[in-house]
Amino acid sequence: MERSTRQRQAIREVLSELNRPLSPAEVLEAARRKVPGLGIATVYRTLKGLLAEGSAVMVELPGEPPRYELAGKKHHHHFRCTRCGKVFELEGCPGDLSDMVPAGFRAERHEIVLYGACTECH
Protein backbone atom coordinates (compact mmCIF):
# COMPACT_ATOMS: atom_id res chain seq x y z
CA MET A 1 0.00 0.00 0.00
CA GLU A 2 1.29 3.44 -0.90
CA ARG A 3 1.77 6.09 1.71
CA SER A 4 -0.89 8.75 2.04
CA THR A 5 -0.03 12.05 0.43
CA ARG A 6 -1.90 15.27 -0.28
CA GLN A 7 -1.98 14.29 -3.95
CA ARG A 8 -3.33 10.81 -3.26
CA GLN A 9 -5.93 12.21 -0.86
CA ALA A 10 -7.03 14.81 -3.43
CA ILE A 11 -7.49 12.11 -6.07
CA ARG A 12 -9.54 9.96 -3.69
CA GLU A 13 -11.68 12.97 -2.79
CA VAL A 14 -12.29 13.81 -6.45
CA LEU A 15 -13.42 10.24 -7.20
CA SER A 16 -15.77 10.38 -4.22
CA GLU A 17 -17.10 13.92 -4.71
CA LEU A 18 -17.77 13.72 -8.45
CA ASN A 19 -19.14 10.19 -8.00
CA ARG A 20 -18.96 9.20 -11.64
CA PRO A 21 -16.42 7.41 -13.82
CA LEU A 22 -13.56 9.82 -14.56
CA SER A 23 -10.79 9.82 -17.12
CA PRO A 24 -7.28 10.54 -15.85
CA ALA A 25 -7.55 14.00 -17.44
CA GLU A 26 -10.80 14.68 -15.56
CA VAL A 27 -9.20 13.50 -12.32
CA LEU A 28 -6.23 15.80 -12.95
CA GLU A 29 -8.40 18.83 -13.71
CA ALA A 30 -10.53 18.41 -10.58
CA ALA A 31 -7.66 17.41 -8.25
CA ARG A 32 -5.56 20.41 -9.33
CA ARG A 33 -8.13 22.62 -7.63
CA LYS A 34 -7.02 20.98 -4.39
CA VAL A 35 -3.31 20.48 -5.20
CA PRO A 36 -2.28 23.00 -7.89
CA GLY A 37 1.08 21.38 -8.75
CA LEU A 38 -0.37 17.92 -9.39
CA GLY A 39 0.89 16.21 -12.56
CA ILE A 40 -0.64 13.61 -14.84
CA ALA A 41 2.08 11.05 -13.98
CA THR A 42 1.04 11.24 -10.32
CA VAL A 43 -2.61 10.76 -11.32
CA TYR A 44 -1.77 7.64 -13.34
CA ARG A 45 0.49 6.26 -10.59
CA THR A 46 -2.18 6.88 -7.94
CA LEU A 47 -4.97 5.35 -10.02
CA LYS A 48 -2.79 2.29 -10.60
CA GLY A 49 -2.23 2.01 -6.84
CA LEU A 50 -5.94 2.43 -6.06
CA LEU A 51 -6.74 -0.33 -8.56
CA ALA A 52 -4.09 -2.63 -7.06
CA GLU A 53 -5.40 -2.21 -3.52
CA GLY A 54 -9.02 -2.61 -4.65
CA SER A 55 -10.13 0.92 -3.76
CA ALA A 56 -10.98 1.82 -7.36
CA VAL A 57 -12.24 -0.04 -10.41
CA MET A 58 -11.76 0.55 -14.10
CA VAL A 59 -14.83 1.36 -16.19
CA GLU A 60 -14.42 0.29 -19.79
CA LEU A 61 -16.88 1.47 -22.43
CA PRO A 62 -16.72 0.20 -26.02
CA GLY A 63 -14.28 2.26 -28.09
CA GLU A 64 -13.33 4.51 -25.18
CA PRO A 65 -10.22 4.84 -23.02
CA PRO A 66 -10.73 3.56 -19.48
CA ARG A 67 -12.24 5.63 -16.73
CA TYR A 68 -12.06 5.08 -12.98
CA GLU A 69 -14.51 5.08 -10.10
CA LEU A 70 -14.41 4.06 -6.46
CA ALA A 71 -14.90 0.37 -5.73
CA GLY A 72 -17.64 -1.09 -3.58
CA LYS A 73 -20.67 0.23 -5.41
CA LYS A 74 -23.70 -1.88 -6.19
CA HIS A 75 -24.05 -3.25 -9.72
CA HIS A 76 -24.88 -0.36 -12.03
CA HIS A 77 -24.67 0.80 -15.63
CA HIS A 78 -23.49 3.95 -17.38
CA PHE A 79 -24.66 6.85 -19.56
CA ARG A 80 -22.20 8.57 -21.91
CA CYS A 81 -22.95 12.07 -23.16
CA THR A 82 -22.26 12.11 -26.89
CA ARG A 83 -21.64 15.87 -26.79
CA CYS A 84 -19.24 16.47 -23.88
CA GLY A 85 -18.01 12.88 -23.46
CA LYS A 86 -18.69 12.69 -19.71
CA VAL A 87 -19.83 9.36 -18.30
CA PHE A 88 -22.42 9.10 -15.54
CA GLU A 89 -23.63 6.24 -13.37
CA LEU A 90 -27.12 4.86 -13.79
CA GLU A 91 -28.73 3.37 -10.72
CA GLY A 92 -30.50 0.09 -11.02
CA CYS A 93 -30.47 -2.68 -13.55
CA PRO A 94 -33.14 -4.27 -15.73
CA GLY A 95 -32.34 -7.55 -13.97
CA ASP A 96 -32.33 -11.01 -15.42
CA LEU A 97 -31.49 -10.91 -19.12
CA SER A 98 -31.30 -14.69 -19.54
CA ASP A 99 -34.23 -14.71 -21.97
CA MET A 100 -32.03 -12.78 -24.43
CA VAL A 101 -29.20 -15.34 -24.33
CA PRO A 102 -29.11 -17.74 -27.31
CA ALA A 103 -30.06 -21.35 -26.62
CA GLY A 104 -27.14 -23.32 -25.24
CA PHE A 105 -25.23 -20.20 -24.15
CA ARG A 106 -24.62 -19.07 -20.57
CA ALA A 107 -24.28 -15.36 -19.76
CA GLU A 108 -21.78 -14.55 -17.02
CA ARG A 109 -22.20 -10.80 -16.76
CA HIS A 110 -23.55 -7.82 -18.67
CA GLU A 111 -22.88 -4.14 -19.21
CA ILE A 112 -25.40 -1.62 -20.44
CA VAL A 113 -24.36 1.78 -21.76
CA LEU A 114 -26.86 4.43 -22.77
CA TYR A 115 -25.81 7.28 -25.05
CA GLY A 116 -27.33 10.74 -25.41
CA ALA A 117 -27.06 14.28 -24.07
CA CYS A 118 -26.49 15.06 -20.37
CA THR A 119 -28.37 17.84 -18.58
CA GLU A 120 -25.56 20.34 -19.20
CA CYS A 121 -25.51 19.63 -22.96
CA HIS A 122 -29.23 19.09 -23.58
Rosetta blueprint (number, residue, H / E / L):
1 M L
2 E L
3 R L
4 S L
5 T L
6 R H
7 Q H
8 R H
9 Q H
10 A H
11 I H
12 R H
13 E H
14 V H
15 L H
16 S H
17 E H
18 L H
19 N L
20 R L
21 P L
22 L E
23 S L
24 P H
25 A H
26 E H
27 V H
28 L H
29 E H
30 A H
31 A H
32 R L
33 R L
34 K L
35 V L
36 P L
37 G L
38 L L
39 G L
40 I H
41 A H
42 T H
43 V H
44 Y H
45 R H
46 T H
47 L H
48 K H
49 G H
50 L H
51 L H
52 A H
53 E H
54 G L
55 S L
56 A E
57 V E
58 M E
59 V E
60 E L
61 L L
62 P L
63 G L
64 E L
65 P L
66 P L
67 R E
68 Y E
69 E E
70 L E
71 A L
72 G L
73 K L
74 K L
75 H L
76 H L
77 H E
78 H E
79 F E
80 R E
81 C E
82 T L
83 R L
84 C L
85 G L
86 K L
87 V E
88 F E
89 E E
90 L E
91 E L
92 G L
93 C L
94 P L
95 G L
96 D L
97 L L
98 S H
99 D H
100 M H
101 V L
102 P L
103 A L
104 G L
105 F L
106 R L
107 A L
108 E L
109 R L
110 H L
111 E L
112 I L
113 V E
114 L E
115 Y E
116 G E
117 A L
118 C L
119 T L
120 E L
121 C L
122 H L
